[in-house]
Amino acid sequence: ADWKTFKEMTAGQPVDPGYRTKYYLTKSICRLLSVLTPIQERRYRRLLGDKPLEHDPLFILGHWRSGTTFVHNIFAQDEHFAHTTTYQTVFPHLMMFGQPFFKFMMNIFIPNHRPTDGMELTPDTPQEEEFALNNTMPYSYYNFWYFPKRMLDYCDRWLTFENITPEEEAAYKEAFMRCVKISLWNTGGTQYLSKNPPHTGHVKALVDLFPNAKFIYLMRNPYTVFESTRSFFTQTIAPLKLQDVSDDQIEMNAIQVYPRLYKAYQQQKQFIPEGNLYEVKFEDFEHDAYATTKDIYEKLSLPGWAEAEPAIRAYIDSKRGYKKNRYEYKPRTIDLVNRYWGQAIDDWGYERR
């Protein structure tokens, strides 16, 4: 993060004793790298600041672990789409200069596959932009990775935007527009492709910013989503947190966030213009990814299918036989999901257990 973002994000936040070395090391790195931030700021203003977008973005929405990464990677095969890279999420202020050096260093340290699900991971892999936004302004739901005790507070403020202030929303929109323009500049293409679960709660703000944006919304079996989300959050938060939090608290937070995000999406999707939203169960998408992708192009009037079709088909074919994590639904899981996520189960026609 830049120094200003780091200071605002951490101001007044308690850091537990076991994490203070990590905190001061992170603080030092942010302070050091922020010296370079003005270089990009000048280049951004000169090259991109006043440049209009050619097309409004395509947003892939859905709760974490709903298959958004798979769908994102498929559409990223279309070269007319631009995307935020994994490198950009880590070094959002070192995009318009210095990439070769920092990308080389990043290649040394990151794994080849995501530990949570085995999906490929490189500095140039398409990535969800919330991590980049989290490093460029303090009003991100992903602050909970570092301060997990405030997860539900961050949810109501910066995930569903229920308690966000006008000033915070304006700052979020400005940071996101900057992220989009730099992503377009960095990866080419004429239309930005977004895969960002937190945007599921930002639909109204996104339509305000991009009136003709297109949206894909993914729903997945809630029992699977719960098991996968609990595993993902528990594993991912461990190396990032600056506060002690129990696995039970992470589980209860995740249980409470899901219906809040689901409700926010259901309330806000009315603002999407007719013909700009495609809703699909991930199980149906996965059953015939090629046919569903083609249908999305047609229904959302996306350009470039003929040119992108060979690359999309090749990518889908390369993933045949990919072994996903399998979960057993224990009685506790079934009880929690039925009690807290029952509306989603019923609305989407999944069978209750």
C-alpha positions as semicolon CSV with decimal commas, in nm:
position;residue;x (nm);y (nm);z (nm)
1;A;0,000;0,000;0,000
2;D;0,104;0,361;-0,041
3;W;0,193;0,541;0,279
4;K;-0,127;0,748;0,297
5;T;-0,347;0,438;0,256
6;F;-0,144;0,242;0,510
7;K;-0,169;0,516;0,771
8;E;-0,546;0,561;0,730
9;M;-0,615;0,188;0,722
10;T;-0,419;0,115;1,040
11;A;-0,495;0,430;1,241
12;G;-0,630;0,336;1,583
13;Q;-0,632;-0,035;1,504
14;P;-0,510;-0,269;1,779
15;V;-0,226;-0,498;1,670
16;D;-0,193;-0,804;1,891
17;P;0,152;-0,873;2,048
18;G;0,236;-1,173;1,829
19;Y;0,203;-0,969;1,510
20;R;0,390;-0,649;1,589
21;T;0,708;-0,753;1,409
22;K;0,501;-0,824;1,097
23;Y;0,325;-0,490;1,137
24;Y;0,647;-0,287;1,165
25;L;0,808;-0,474;0,876
26;T;0,503;-0,406;0,659
27;K;0,504;-0,042;0,769
28;S;0,869;-0,006;0,670
29;I;0,817;-0,163;0,327
30;C;0,515;0,060;0,257
31;R;0,713;0,366;0,362
32;L;1,006;0,267;0,140
33;L;0,806;0,184;-0,174
34;S;0,587;0,493;-0,135
35;V;0,889;0,701;-0,231
36;L;0,827;0,577;-0,586
37;T;0,451;0,646;-0,591
38;P;0,478;1,004;-0,729
39;I;0,652;0,871;-1,043
40;Q;0,348;0,666;-1,140
41;E;0,111;0,943;-1,036
42;R;0,276;1,184;-1,282
43;R;0,271;0,927;-1,563
44;Y;-0,090;0,836;-1,493
45;R;-0,205;1,198;-1,509
46;R;-0,014;1,257;-1,830
47;L;-0,112;0,938;-2,016
48;L;-0,441;0,814;-1,872
49;G;-0,604;1,062;-1,637
50;D;-0,836;1,227;-1,893
51;K;-0,859;0,933;-2,135
52;P;-1,220;0,808;-2,170
53;L;-1,310;0,437;-2,173
54;E;-1,399;0,283;-2,508
55;H;-1,646;0,036;-2,350
56;D;-1,800;-0,003;-2,005
57;P;-1,667;-0,310;-1,819
58;L;-1,796;-0,667;-1,791
59;F;-1,835;-0,766;-1,425
60;I;-1,829;-1,127;-1,300
61;L;-2,014;-1,134;-0,966
62;G;-2,081;-1,395;-0,701
63;H;-1,988;-1,492;-0,348
64;W;-1,637;-1,622;-0,292
65;R;-1,588;-1,982;-0,404
66;S;-1,877;-1,963;-0,652
67;G;-1,664;-2,040;-0,956
68;T;-1,581;-1,681;-1,046
69;T;-1,211;-1,753;-1,107
70;F;-1,286;-2,026;-1,364
71;V;-1,528;-1,800;-1,550
72;H;-1,283;-1,509;-1,529
73;N;-1,004;-1,716;-1,681
74;I;-1,227;-1,827;-1,968
75;F;-1,327;-1,474;-2,068
76;A;-0,967;-1,354;-2,024
77;Q;-0,875;-1,571;-2,324
78;D;-1,048;-1,306;-2,535
79;E;-0,778;-1,053;-2,615
80;H;-1,029;-0,772;-2,649
81;F;-1,070;-0,790;-2,269
82;A;-0,821;-0,627;-2,034
83;H;-0,780;-0,742;-1,674
84;T;-0,603;-0,670;-1,349
85;T;-0,302;-0,896;-1,304
86;T;-0,174;-1,060;-0,988
87;Y;0,130;-0,831;-1,011
88;Q;-0,094;-0,524;-1,019
89;T;-0,277;-0,632;-0,704
90;V;0,053;-0,656;-0,515
91;F;0,227;-0,352;-0,667
92;P;-0,050;-0,119;-0,789
93;H;0,181;0,184;-0,756
94;L;0,462;0,021;-0,957
95;M;0,272;-0,044;-1,279
96;M;0,384;0,228;-1,519
97;F;0,753;0,183;-1,442
98;G;0,976;-0,078;-1,277
99;Q;0,767;-0,383;-1,369
100;P;1,049;-0,605;-1,503
101;F;1,249;-0,586;-1,180
102;F;0,960;-0,626;-0,935
103;K;0,798;-0,896;-1,147
104;F;1,126;-1,089;-1,144
105;M;1,136;-1,066;-0,764
106;M;0,772;-1,170;-0,740
107;N;0,835;-1,478;-0,954
108;I;1,090;-1,596;-0,700
109;F;0,852;-1,588;-0,406
110;I;0,501;-1,676;-0,521
111;P;0,385;-2,038;-0,572
112;N;0,289;-2,168;-0,917
113;H;-0,062;-2,256;-0,801
114;R;-0,305;-2,112;-0,546
115;P;-0,275;-2,314;-0,224
116;T;-0,652;-2,306;-0,168
117;D;-0,767;-2,474;-0,491
118;G;-0,471;-2,550;-0,719
119;M;-0,560;-2,288;-0,983
120;E;-0,259;-2,153;-1,174
121;L;-0,088;-1,843;-1,032
122;T;0,171;-1,619;-1,200
123;P;0,239;-1,242;-1,190
124;D;0,037;-1,206;-1,513
125;T;-0,257;-1,427;-1,409
126;P;-0,595;-1,246;-1,409
127;Q;-0,676;-1,151;-1,052
128;E;-0,959;-0,988;-0,857
129;E;-0,897;-0,617;-0,835
130;E;-1,011;-0,572;-0,474
131;F;-0,657;-0,659;-0,363
132;A;-0,525;-0,372;-0,577
133;L;-0,796;-0,137;-0,448
134;N;-0,712;-0,240;-0,092
135;N;-0,357;-0,117;-0,154
136;T;-0,462;0,217;-0,302
137;M;-0,734;0,347;-0,068
138;P;-0,849;0,264;0,287
139;Y;-1,220;0,194;0,219
140;S;-1,203;-0,172;0,122
141;Y;-1,379;-0,471;0,272
142;Y;-1,050;-0,656;0,244
143;N;-0,921;-0,466;0,544
144;F;-1,066;-0,763;0,734
145;W;-0,773;-0,980;0,625
146;Y;-0,554;-0,773;0,857
147;F;-0,810;-0,676;1,122
148;P;-1,050;-0,974;1,126
149;K;-1,225;-0,868;1,445
150;R;-1,394;-0,591;1,242
151;M;-1,509;-0,815;0,958
152;L;-1,882;-0,749;1,002
153;D;-1,829;-0,374;1,043
154;Y;-1,628;-0,368;0,718
155;C;-1,905;-0,575;0,558
156;D;-2,177;-0,319;0,628
157;R;-1,959;-0,024;0,531
158;W;-1,752;-0,133;0,234
159;L;-1,895;-0,465;0,109
160;T;-2,267;-0,387;0,087
161;F;-2,213;-0,007;0,101
162;E;-2,503;0,007;0,349
163;N;-2,314;0,235;0,590
164;I;-2,067;0,395;0,351
165;T;-2,035;0,775;0,353
166;P;-2,063;0,978;0,031
167;E;-1,696;1,075;0,065
168;E;-1,587;0,712;0,101
169;E;-1,796;0,604;-0,197
170;A;-1,650;0,881;-0,411
171;A;-1,297;0,776;-0,312
172;Y;-1,378;0,413;-0,393
173;K;-1,511;0,503;-0,738
174;E;-1,207;0,719;-0,812
175;A;-0,967;0,441;-0,707
176;F;-1,156;0,185;-0,914
177;M;-1,158;0,403;-1,228
178;R;-0,784;0,447;-1,191
179;C;-0,743;0,070;-1,153
180;V;-0,949;0,008;-1,468
181;K;-0,751;0,254;-1,679
182;I;-0,414;0,119;-1,567
183;S;-0,532;-0,239;-1,630
184;L;-0,638;-0,143;-1,984
185;W;-0,303;0,025;-2,042
186;N;-0,113;-0,272;-1,898
187;T;-0,282;-0,569;-2,065
188;G;-0,428;-0,408;-2,376
189;G;-0,777;-0,471;-2,502
190;T;-1,068;-0,236;-2,532
191;Q;-1,300;-0,351;-2,251
192;Y;-1,220;-0,414;-1,886
193;L;-1,301;-0,759;-1,745
194;S;-1,368;-0,761;-1,369
195;K;-1,382;-1,061;-1,136
196;N;-1,432;-0,928;-0,787
197;P;-1,667;-1,088;-0,531
198;P;-1,698;-0,764;-0,328
199;H;-1,850;-0,594;-0,634
200;T;-2,154;-0,818;-0,578
201;G;-2,253;-0,566;-0,310
202;H;-2,158;-0,259;-0,517
203;V;-2,393;-0,301;-0,814
204;K;-2,571;0,034;-0,782
205;A;-2,243;0,223;-0,748
206;L;-2,099;0,038;-1,049
207;V;-2,399;0,123;-1,266
208;D;-2,369;0,486;-1,154
209;L;-2,007;0,479;-1,271
210;F;-2,061;0,267;-1,586
211;P;-2,425;0,298;-1,705
212;N;-2,389;0,036;-1,981
213;A;-2,180;-0,217;-1,787
214;K;-2,254;-0,588;-1,838
215;F;-2,289;-0,832;-1,547
216;I;-2,258;-1,209;-1,501
217;Y;-2,386;-1,336;-1,166
218;L;-2,288;-1,684;-1,047
219;M;-2,470;-1,887;-0,784
220;R;-2,334;-2,216;-0,650
221;N;-2,466;-2,484;-0,416
222;P;-2,459;-2,304;-0,077
223;Y;-2,340;-2,614;0,111
224;T;-2,032;-2,631;-0,113
225;V;-1,978;-2,256;-0,095
226;F;-1,985;-2,265;0,285
227;E;-1,731;-2,547;0,316
228;S;-1,503;-2,392;0,054
229;T;-1,531;-2,038;0,194
230;R;-1,452;-2,152;0,547
231;S;-1,142;-2,334;0,421
232;F;-1,038;-2,040;0,200
233;F;-1,080;-1,774;0,468
234;T;-0,909;-1,982;0,737
235;Q;-0,607;-2,056;0,518
236;T;-0,573;-1,711;0,363
237;I;-0,613;-1,505;0,677
238;A;-0,339;-1,685;0,870
239;P;-0,034;-1,514;0,709
240;L;-0,209;-1,176;0,679
241;K;-0,382;-1,111;1,011
242;L;-0,254;-0,864;1,268
243;Q;-0,503;-0,980;1,532
244;D;-0,583;-1,315;1,690
245;V;-0,910;-1,463;1,570
246;S;-1,043;-1,814;1,625
247;D;-1,154;-2,047;1,348
248;D;-1,499;-2,046;1,507
249;Q;-1,518;-1,665;1,478
250;I;-1,408;-1,677;1,114
251;E;-1,679;-1,935;1,051
252;M;-1,953;-1,728;1,216
253;N;-1,843;-1,413;1,036
254;A;-1,859;-1,594;0,701
255;I;-2,202;-1,731;0,788
256;Q;-2,333;-1,380;0,858
257;V;-2,168;-1,210;0,560
258;Y;-2,329;-1,439;0,299
259;P;-2,695;-1,337;0,354
260;R;-2,597;-0,970;0,379
261;L;-2,419;-0,987;0,044
262;Y;-2,701;-1,191;-0,111
263;K;-2,959;-0,937;0,008
264;A;-2,754;-0,644;-0,121
265;Y;-2,728;-0,799;-0,465
266;Q;-3,098;-0,885;-0,483
267;Q;-3,188;-0,525;-0,388
268;Q;-2,941;-0,358;-0,621
269;K;-2,968;-0,565;-0,939
270;Q;-3,281;-0,367;-1,030
271;F;-3,047;-0,084;-1,133
272;I;-2,887;-0,294;-1,409
273;P;-3,042;-0,203;-1,746
274;E;-3,248;-0,474;-1,913
275;G;-3,035;-0,705;-2,124
276;N;-2,714;-0,633;-1,931
277;L;-2,740;-0,912;-1,669
278;Y;-2,683;-1,287;-1,710
279;E;-2,754;-1,505;-1,404
280;V;-2,645;-1,870;-1,402
281;K;-2,578;-2,151;-1,159
282;F;-2,212;-2,246;-1,162
283;E;-2,308;-2,614;-1,186
284;D;-2,491;-2,537;-1,512
285;F;-2,203;-2,328;-1,641
286;E;-1,951;-2,599;-1,557
287;H;-2,162;-2,871;-1,720
288;D;-2,112;-2,708;-2,061
289;A;-1,876;-2,414;-2,021
290;Y;-1,832;-2,367;-2,395
291;A;-2,202;-2,345;-2,479
292;T;-2,277;-2,124;-2,179
293;T;-1,992;-1,887;-2,260
294;K;-2,117;-1,855;-2,617
295;D;-2,468;-1,788;-2,488
296;I;-2,337;-1,514;-2,257
297;Y;-2,165;-1,344;-2,551
298;E;-2,493;-1,350;-2,744
299;K;-2,726;-1,248;-2,461
300;L;-2,504;-0,962;-2,339
301;S;-2,413;-0,852;-2,695
302;L;-2,042;-0,884;-2,623
303;P;-1,814;-0,825;-2,922
304;G;-1,538;-1,055;-3,046
305;W;-1,678;-1,409;-3,013
306;A;-1,555;-1,526;-3,354
307;E;-1,201;-1,407;-3,289
308;A;-1,187;-1,537;-2,930
309;E;-1,364;-1,871;-2,983
310;P;-1,051;-2,083;-3,065
311;A;-0,864;-1,964;-2,754
312;I;-1,170;-2,006;-2,533
313;R;-1,232;-2,357;-2,661
314;A;-0,865;-2,451;-2,611
315;Y;-0,866;-2,322;-2,253
316;I;-1,185;-2,508;-2,164
317;D;-1,051;-2,827;-2,320
318;S;-0,728;-2,792;-2,120
319;K;-0,925;-2,795;-1,796
320;R;-1,108;-3,119;-1,859
321;G;-1,023;-3,362;-1,583
322;Y;-0,925;-3,085;-1,340
323;K;-0,975;-3,221;-0,990
324;K;-1,168;-2,987;-0,764
325;N;-1,171;-2,999;-0,388
326;R;-1,449;-3,229;-0,269
327;Y;-1,640;-3,165;0,051
328;E;-1,848;-3,379;0,280
329;Y;-2,143;-3,197;0,429
330;K;-2,133;-3,265;0,800
331;P;-2,449;-3,223;1,010
332;R;-2,315;-2,894;1,154
333;T;-2,262;-2,755;0,802
334;I;-2,612;-2,856;0,693
335;D;-2,768;-2,700;1,003
336;L;-2,580;-2,368;0,967
337;V;-2,648;-2,334;0,595
338;N;-3,016;-2,421;0,633
339;R;-3,058;-2,170;0,917
340;Y;-2,866;-1,876;0,772
341;W;-2,859;-1,930;0,394
342;G;-3,197;-2,094;0,345
343;Q;-3,338;-1,815;0,131
344;A;-3,064;-1,855;-0,129
345;I;-3,117;-2,233;-0,136
346;D;-3,487;-2,188;-0,201
347;D;-3,458;-1,895;-0,443
348;W;-3,218;-2,084;-0,668
349;G;-3,392;-2,419;-0,646
350;Y;-3,123;-2,616;-0,469
351;E;-3,234;-2,918;-0,270
352;R;-3,228;-2,877;0,106
353;R;-3,044;-3,146;0,296
